[in-house]
């Protein structure tokens, strides 16, 4: 199953041609600027969940793009924001670690609004880290008649730091090719780090859990979205179907009630939508069973965070 997906399963890594470039590119920015949508668009396949809810990305997810010219390992990071709980602190710290560990940083900003304090904070963070930075203005498809004024606020930031600037829409694809070429040109000559047909280094179970969480983000807009953690408890495969047992962990009984819904209607909707996405992932039939469990204040507990896979990366 995994080999068909090109998600895991390391085959022989080829010798790169002359002039081949490679490296790690960190995608950073404020929450909800379109970082995950951008990575999916560049990879050409959905590996990161997207949502209109801010702070969707939690884990440092790697997406791998191999072209005849280069191999880019994109590192999608949590949105940099002021943390409100222990989970938030871990996410922001992991984003900072990513900035320090990549070859090139792509700072993504929301081109539908002017530059704000959040953007300026990240610019200052990157400047102090002496990062090699490219500034990308996303959401150009959402710019109004004031596009020139919106872009200018970011152009000033880029000019002050001497950073190259690209304008694009991750949603429509406009401007992505120049961006990609600009990133490749700024990478050093290097080897294949992964087999060319691989699109992510994350295991299938992780992506299954993320696809379930995505549907919760899309269908519940109250207190639930940021209070859930997903565990994939069991995966059983046979020739005709893959059976998946998962648990959604929430912090309060009220959140459990919202997730389950009247006579289980909400969980049926979430489960059906998640099953459809997972079937696309594994290219096969799926039976998905989802339970909901209350774990009070799990976002404040380092032990619980570790159990759910959230820890400070090095």
Order of alpha helices (4+ residues) and beta strands (2+ residues): alpha-beta-alpha-beta-beta-alpha-beta-alpha-beta-alpha-beta-alpha-alpha-beta-beta-alpha-alpha-beta-alpha
